[in-house]
Amino acid sequence: MHRTFLQIAALLGAVSVAFGAFGAHALKKIASDVAVNIFETGVRYQFYHVFALAVVGILYRDFSSKWMLWAGNLFMIGMLLFCGSLYLLTYFKATAKPNFDWVGAITPLGGLAFIGGWVCLFVGLYKSTAV
């Protein structure tokens, strides 16, 4: 499983850089500052958690447990829900589609997944050293 986490982290890292470049260049020309800030928050958190997922992938080899699996999976779920909802919200704001602000209600669920991932990472490391 550690190889899968590392591979997914590598792909999502590439996506983060591409999205960051898009946000810095093209998006600023077509979207409001509010929409660009929302997008940049998504890219920033995606990039942070790409590194977190890579760390889990590296650590999994020596500290394999259900906790480490949960950590990696929750980081991926968090990127999908947190970052994905911010990307969708940016799209709806940039294209002036009304009545789609509800998408922002998904974001905290992704935040909870991120927090859960960090907690699972801690527990996985703690339990493996406490034995």
N, CA, C and O of each residue as an XYZ file, in Angstrom:
524
protein
N       0.826     -1.204      0.000
C       0.000      0.000      0.000
C       0.865      1.260      0.000
O       0.449      2.303     -0.504
N       2.047      1.161      0.556
C       2.873      2.354      0.609
C       3.225      2.864     -0.784
O       3.320      4.073     -0.996
N       3.416      1.960     -1.724
C       3.729      2.374     -3.094
C       2.537      3.115     -3.714
O       2.721      4.103     -4.425
N       1.333      2.642     -3.446
C       0.133      3.296     -3.967
C       0.007      4.707     -3.420
O      -0.276      5.643     -4.168
N       0.217      4.865     -2.114
C       0.163      6.208     -1.528
C       1.202      7.122     -2.176
O       0.916      8.283     -2.471
N       2.397      6.601     -2.394
C       3.456      7.412     -3.004
C       3.123      7.777     -4.448
O       3.373      8.901     -4.882
N       2.564      6.833     -5.184
C       2.199      7.106     -6.574
C       1.087      8.154     -6.654
O       1.144      9.076     -7.468
N       0.086      7.998     -5.803
C      -1.017      8.968     -5.796
C      -0.505     10.338     -5.359
O      -0.916     11.357     -5.913
N       0.387     10.369     -4.372
C       0.967     11.645     -3.928
C       1.724     12.317     -5.080
O       1.635     13.531     -5.265
N       2.461     11.526     -5.842
C       3.210     12.094     -6.969
C       2.265     12.695     -8.012
O       2.499     13.799     -8.504
N       1.205     11.969     -8.345
C       0.245     12.481     -9.331
C      -0.471     13.732     -8.813
O      -0.620     14.716     -9.537
N      -0.911     13.680     -7.553
C      -1.609     14.839     -7.001
C      -0.667     16.027     -6.814
O      -1.101     17.178     -6.855
N       0.610     15.751     -6.610
C       1.594     16.833     -6.560
C       1.703     17.527     -7.905
O       1.762     18.755     -7.969
N       1.730     16.752     -8.976
C       1.776     17.335    -10.317
C       0.521     18.161    -10.591
O       0.594     19.247    -11.167
N      -0.637     17.633    -10.170
C      -1.896     18.369    -10.339
C      -1.848     19.673     -9.540
O      -2.322     20.706    -10.014
N      -1.280     19.634     -8.337
C      -1.176     20.842     -7.509
C      -0.367     21.922     -8.212
O      -0.756     23.090     -8.228
N       0.759     21.528     -8.790
C       1.599     22.504     -9.493
C       0.860     23.059    -10.708
O       0.894     24.264    -10.959
N       0.196     22.188    -11.460
C      -0.550     22.644    -12.638
C      -1.685     23.585    -12.233
O      -1.883     24.624    -12.862
N      -2.432     23.223    -11.180
C      -3.513     24.090    -10.712
C      -2.959     25.412    -10.187
O      -3.551     26.469    -10.404
N      -1.830     25.348     -9.500
C      -1.220     26.574     -8.991
C      -0.832     27.519    -10.119
O      -1.046     28.728    -10.029
N      -0.265     26.963    -11.178
C       0.107     27.779    -12.335
C      -1.136     28.350    -13.017
O      -1.154     29.514    -13.419
N      -2.163     27.525    -13.143
C      -3.422     27.998    -13.730
C      -3.996     29.144    -12.896
O      -4.416     30.165    -13.440
N      -4.011     28.970    -11.590
C      -4.553     30.004    -10.710
C      -3.758     31.291    -10.759
O      -4.329     32.380    -10.703
N      -2.445     31.174    -10.863
C      -1.586     32.360    -10.863
C      -1.633     33.116    -12.183
O      -1.381     34.321    -12.215
N      -1.946     32.437    -13.250
C      -1.892     33.088    -14.558
C      -3.271     33.244    -15.198
O      -3.764     34.364    -15.334
N      -3.882     32.159    -15.585
C      -5.135     32.223    -16.346
C      -6.334     32.629    -15.488
O      -7.142     33.458    -15.904
N      -6.451     32.054    -14.306
C      -7.647     32.294    -13.495
C      -7.763     33.756    -13.075
O      -8.865     34.302    -13.019
N      -6.649     34.380    -12.787
C      -6.683     35.786    -12.364
C      -7.260     36.699    -13.437
O      -7.748     37.788    -13.136
N      -7.203     36.259    -14.671
C      -7.721     37.063    -15.773
C      -9.226     36.930    -15.942
O      -9.869     37.803    -16.524
N      -9.794     35.829    -15.431
C     -11.214     35.579    -15.708
C     -12.095     35.511    -14.470
O     -13.317     35.416    -14.584
N     -11.486     35.559    -13.282
C     -12.283     35.393    -12.057
C     -12.018     36.546    -11.092
O     -11.001     37.235    -11.178
N     -12.943     36.731    -10.191
C     -12.797     37.766     -9.167
C     -11.696     37.391     -8.182
O     -11.264     36.240     -8.118
N     -11.252     38.381     -7.419
C     -10.245     38.123     -6.390
C     -10.754     37.118     -5.356
O      -9.985     36.298     -4.855
N     -12.039     37.181     -5.039
C     -12.623     36.241     -4.082
C     -12.513     34.814     -4.617
O     -12.110     33.910     -3.885
N     -12.860     34.610     -5.860
C     -12.793     33.274     -6.463
C     -11.351     32.780     -6.530
O     -11.082     31.609     -6.263
N     -10.435     33.660     -6.883
C      -9.016     33.282     -6.953
C      -8.507     32.890     -5.569
O      -7.760     31.920     -5.440
N      -8.897     33.624     -4.539
C      -8.477     33.285     -3.173
C      -9.015     31.929     -2.743
O      -8.312     31.159     -2.087
N     -10.246     31.636     -3.105
C     -10.830     30.328     -2.794
C     -10.029     29.223     -3.483
O      -9.695     28.209     -2.870
N      -9.729     29.430     -4.748
C      -8.967     28.455     -5.528
C      -7.579     28.245     -4.923
O      -7.124     27.111     -4.774
N      -6.913     29.343     -4.577
C      -5.567     29.249     -3.999
C      -5.571     28.503     -2.674
O      -4.614     27.794     -2.362
N      -6.630     28.652     -1.893
C      -6.737     27.895     -0.643
C      -6.815     26.402     -0.947
O      -6.168     25.600     -0.273
N      -7.591     26.026     -1.944
C      -7.674     24.623     -2.331
C      -6.335     24.066     -2.777
O      -5.958     22.962     -2.387
N      -5.619     24.823     -3.590
C      -4.308     24.375     -4.077
C      -3.331     24.240     -2.909
O      -2.581     23.267     -2.829
N      -3.344     25.211     -2.012
C      -2.427     25.189     -0.868
C      -2.657     23.959      0.004
O      -1.706     23.265      0.365
N      -3.910     23.690      0.340
C      -4.207     22.536      1.182
C      -3.959     21.221      0.453
O      -3.554     20.236      1.070
N      -4.194     21.198     -0.835
C      -3.886     19.987     -1.601
C      -2.386     19.725     -1.548
O      -1.958     18.592     -1.328
N      -1.597     20.758     -1.745
C      -0.148     20.579     -1.751
C       0.360     20.145     -0.379
O       1.217     19.266     -0.289
N      -0.155     20.749      0.684
C       0.237     20.317      2.032
C      -0.027     18.831      2.218
O       0.808     18.098      2.746
N      -1.183     18.407      1.783
C      -1.587     17.028      2.053
C      -1.014     16.030      1.051
O      -1.048     14.823      1.293
N      -0.493     16.516     -0.059
C       0.308     15.650     -0.927
C       1.545     15.203     -0.141
O       1.915     14.029     -0.170
N       2.174     16.144      0.556
C       3.345     15.794      1.362
C       2.958     14.873      2.516
O       3.696     13.943      2.842
N       1.812     15.127      3.131
C       1.347     14.263      4.217
C       1.127     12.838      3.700
O       1.515     11.872      4.356
N       0.510     12.709      2.532
C       0.275     11.396      1.949
C       1.599     10.707      1.618
O       1.737      9.501      1.825
N       2.561     11.455      1.112
C       3.880     10.887      0.820
C       4.565     10.405      2.101
O       5.198      9.350      2.110
N       4.438     11.170      3.169
C       5.014     10.762      4.453
C       4.375      9.459      4.918
O       5.072      8.552      5.372
N       3.057      9.362      4.808
C       2.378      8.116      5.189
C       2.895      6.960      4.329
O       3.143      5.868      4.839
N       3.053      7.200      3.045
C       3.568      6.153      2.156
C       4.958      5.693      2.554
O       5.261      4.501      2.499
N       5.800      6.629      2.954
C       7.159      6.288      3.380
C       7.131      5.558      4.732
O       7.814      4.551      4.919
N       6.338      6.077      5.659
C       6.286      5.491      6.994
C       5.596      4.134      7.023
O       5.882      3.304      7.886
N       4.692      3.912      6.085
C       3.908      2.670      6.089
C       4.799      1.431      6.020
O       4.457      0.386      6.574
N       5.923      1.545      5.351
C       6.819      0.389      5.230
C       7.284     -0.104      6.606
O       7.362     -1.309      6.843
N       7.589      0.825      7.502
C       8.094      0.454      8.827
C       7.025      0.447      9.909
O       7.205     -0.178     10.954
N       5.920      1.132      9.669
C       4.870      1.264     10.688
C       3.507      0.869     10.119
O       2.511      1.557     10.347
N       3.469     -0.234      9.385
C       2.211     -0.615      8.737
C       1.164     -1.008      9.781
O       1.414     -1.814     10.677
N       0.013     -0.419      9.630
C      -1.115     -0.714     10.520
C      -2.373     -0.155      9.878
O      -2.316      0.583      8.894
N      -3.511     -0.522     10.456
C      -4.777      0.017      9.962
C      -4.810      1.538     10.157
O      -5.454      2.249      9.385
N      -4.121      2.031     11.181
C      -4.096      3.469     11.442
C      -3.403      4.223     10.320
O      -3.850      5.295      9.914
N      -2.325      3.669      9.826
C      -1.603      4.316      8.724
C      -2.428      4.258      7.439
O      -2.437      5.210      6.660
N      -3.121      3.136      7.221
C      -4.007      3.055      6.054
C      -5.104      4.102      6.144
O      -5.409      4.784      5.166
N      -5.696      4.225      7.332
C      -6.734      5.232      7.524
C      -6.181      6.635      7.299
O      -6.839      7.478      6.690
N      -4.974      6.881      7.793
C      -4.367      8.210      7.619
C      -4.254      8.548      6.131
O      -4.683      9.617      5.697
N      -3.681      7.639      5.361
C      -3.522      7.892      3.927
C      -4.855      8.062      3.221
O      -5.025      8.963      2.399
N      -5.796      7.192      3.545
C      -7.115      7.285      2.902
C      -7.843      8.568      3.294
O      -8.497      9.192      2.459
N      -7.731      8.961      4.558
C      -8.388     10.207      4.982
C      -7.743     11.432      4.347
O      -8.436     12.402      4.041
N      -6.442     11.405      4.146
C      -5.806     12.522      3.446
C      -6.336     12.619      2.009
O      -6.587     13.717      1.512
N      -6.505     11.479      1.350
C      -7.040     11.505     -0.017
C      -8.497     11.954     -0.035
O      -8.894     12.737     -0.898
N      -9.293     11.467      0.907
C     -10.690     11.892      1.002
C     -10.765     13.384      1.289
O     -11.600     14.091      0.725
N      -9.890     13.857      2.167
C      -9.855     15.283      2.476
C      -9.535     16.121      1.249
O     -10.141     17.171      1.034
N      -8.582     15.658      0.443
C      -8.252     16.408     -0.773
C      -9.440     16.443     -1.720
O      -9.724     17.471     -2.335
N     -10.128     15.325     -1.833
C     -11.298     15.275     -2.714
C     -12.391     16.224     -2.221
O     -12.908     17.033     -2.991
N     -12.740     16.124     -0.939
C     -13.861     16.914     -0.418
C     -13.490     18.373     -0.178
O     -14.212     19.270     -0.613
N     -12.380     18.621      0.506
C     -11.999     19.990      0.841
C     -11.571     20.752     -0.414
O     -12.162     21.767     -0.780
N     -10.535     20.237     -1.055
C     -10.005     20.935     -2.231
C     -10.978     20.881     -3.399
O     -11.182     21.877     -4.094
N     -11.575     19.719     -3.611
C     -12.526     19.590     -4.711
C     -13.703     20.533     -4.585
O     -14.142     21.120     -5.574
N     -14.225     20.685     -3.358
C     -15.358     21.604     -3.181
C     -14.925     23.051     -3.411
O     -15.700     23.852     -3.934
N     -13.702     23.390     -3.029
C     -13.223     24.753     -3.282
C     -13.010     24.997     -4.775
O     -13.278     26.091     -5.271
N     -12.531     23.984     -5.489
C     -12.379     24.127     -6.940
C     -13.745     24.300     -7.613
O     -13.899     25.129     -8.509
N     -14.725     23.520     -7.181
C     -16.081     23.665     -7.728
C     -16.667     25.038     -7.399
O     -17.270     25.692     -8.250
N     -16.483     25.453     -6.171
C     -16.989     26.763     -5.764
C     -16.354     27.871     -6.600
O     -17.028     28.821     -6.996
N     -15.067     27.747     -6.864
C     -14.378     28.719     -7.727
C     -15.001     28.734     -9.118
O     -15.256     29.799     -9.681
N     -15.240     27.560     -9.660
C     -15.854     27.460    -10.985
C     -17.210     28.160    -11.011
O     -17.494     28.940    -11.920
N     -18.042     27.880    -10.015
C     -19.378     28.475     -9.988
C     -19.309     29.990     -9.819
O     -20.116     30.715    -10.401
N     -18.358     30.470     -9.032
C     -18.220     31.920     -8.865
C     -17.653     32.565    -10.130
O     -18.091     33.648    -10.520
N     -16.694     31.917    -10.767
C     -16.075     32.473    -11.972
C     -17.038     32.510    -13.147
O     -16.932     33.379    -14.011
N     -17.978     31.569    -13.184
C     -18.939     31.524    -14.288
C     -20.273     32.172    -13.908
O     -21.252     32.096    -14.650
N     -20.284     32.801    -12.751
C     -21.467     33.527    -12.268
C     -22.724     32.658    -12.255
O     -23.805     33.103    -12.640
N     -22.568     31.435    -11.815
C     -23.730     30.543    -11.674
C     -24.297     30.733    -10.267
O     -23.640     30.420     -9.275
N     -25.518     31.245    -10.196
C     -26.115     31.483     -8.876
C     -26.585     30.183     -8.219
O     -26.711     29.147     -8.872
N     -26.834     30.264     -6.946
C     -27.407     29.158     -6.172
C     -26.503     27.947     -6.026
O     -26.994     26.840     -5.808
N     -25.203     28.127     -6.140
C     -24.283     27.012     -5.947
C     -23.361     27.223     -4.752
O     -22.375     26.501     -4.598
N     -23.665     28.194     -3.912
C     -22.847     28.417     -2.723
C     -22.931     27.251     -1.744
O     -22.072     27.114     -0.873
N     -23.963     26.405     -1.878
C     -24.105     25.242     -1.006
C     -22.912     24.300     -1.118
O     -22.655     23.514     -0.206
N     -22.180     24.374     -2.233
C     -21.009     23.515     -2.422
C     -19.995     23.767     -1.298
O     -19.268     22.858     -0.896
N     -19.952     24.993     -0.801
C     -19.052     25.326      0.293
C     -19.343     24.552      1.567
O     -18.476     24.449      2.436
N     -20.542     24.008      1.694
C     -20.893     23.223      2.876
C     -20.165     21.878      2.907
O     -20.090     21.243      3.959
N     -19.631     21.440      1.775
C     -18.879     20.186      1.707
C     -17.470     20.372      2.270
O     -16.879     19.427      2.795
N     -16.938     21.574      2.163
C     -15.552     21.860      2.541
C     -15.215     21.420      3.964
O     -14.184     20.776      4.161
N     -16.045     21.740      4.972
C     -15.693     21.306      6.334
C     -15.592     19.791      6.506
O     -14.847     19.311      7.360
N     -16.338     19.039      5.699
C     -16.223     17.581      5.763
C     -14.826     17.138      5.342
O     -14.250     16.217      5.922
N     -14.298     17.801      4.335
C     -12.921     17.524      3.923
C     -11.931     17.931      4.994
O     -10.931     17.249      5.218
N     -12.213     19.051      5.660
C     -11.363     19.477      6.766
C     -11.350     18.459      7.893
O     -10.305     18.191      8.486
N     -12.511     17.896      8.184
C     -12.580     16.845      9.203
C     -11.791     15.608      8.773
O     -11.150     14.965      9.604
N     -11.832     15.274      7.493
C     -11.043     14.147      6.989
C      -9.546     14.425      7.163
O      -8.788     13.537      7.554
N      -9.127     15.658      6.873
C      -7.720     16.015      7.091
C      -7.337     15.844      8.560
O      -6.308     15.246      8.873
N      -8.158     16.366      9.445
C      -7.881     16.255     10.882
C      -7.828     14.782     11.287
O      -6.934     14.365     12.024
N      -8.789     14.004     10.801
C      -8.795     12.572     11.093
C      -7.540     11.880     10.587
O      -7.007     10.990     11.249
N      -7.072     12.287      9.420
C      -5.840     11.712      8.874
C      -4.637     11.984      9.768
O      -3.817     11.100     10.013
N      -4.544     13.218     10.251
C      -3.431     13.573     11.143
C      -3.529     12.811     12.461
O      -2.515     12.362     12.996
N      -4.742     12.665     12.985
C      -4.930     11.912     14.232
C      -4.565     10.447     14.020
O      -3.889      9.852     14.859
N      -5.003      9.863     12.915
C      -4.665      8.464     12.623
C      -3.158      8.291     12.441
O      -2.598      7.284     12.873
N      -2.510      9.242     11.820
C      -1.056      9.184     11.675
C      -0.394      9.178     13.052
O       0.516      8.389     13.303
N      -0.853     10.058     13.939
C      -0.311     10.105     15.295
C      -0.523      8.768     16.012
O       0.413      8.208     16.582
N      -1.758      8.264     15.977
C      -2.071      7.015     16.682
C      -1.253      5.861     16.097
O      -0.730      5.030     16.839
N      -1.145      5.812     14.782
C      -0.367      4.753     14.142
C       1.089      4.765     14.569
O       1.683      3.712     14.798
N       1.662      5.948     14.675
C       3.050      6.057     15.122
C       3.179      5.771     16.613
O       4.130      5.124     17.052
N       2.223      6.254     17.376
C       2.253      6.060     18.828
C       2.130      4.582     19.183
O       2.900      4.063     19.992
N       1.167      3.916     18.579
C       0.936      2.500     18.897
C       2.113      1.628     18.450
O       2.405      0.615     19.086
N       2.777      2.003     17.385
C       3.881      1.180     16.920
C       5.127      1.348     17.798
O       5.950      0.436     17.880
N       5.272      2.504     18.454
C       6.421      2.721     19.331
C       6.121      2.350     20.769
O       7.041      2.194     21.572
N       4.839      2.206     21.108
C       4.461      1.897     22.477
C       4.574      0.408     22.777
O       4.489      0.011     23.939
N       4.763     -0.417     21.765
C       4.809     -1.870     21.965
C       6.116     -2.302     22.570
O       6.324     -3.492     22.806
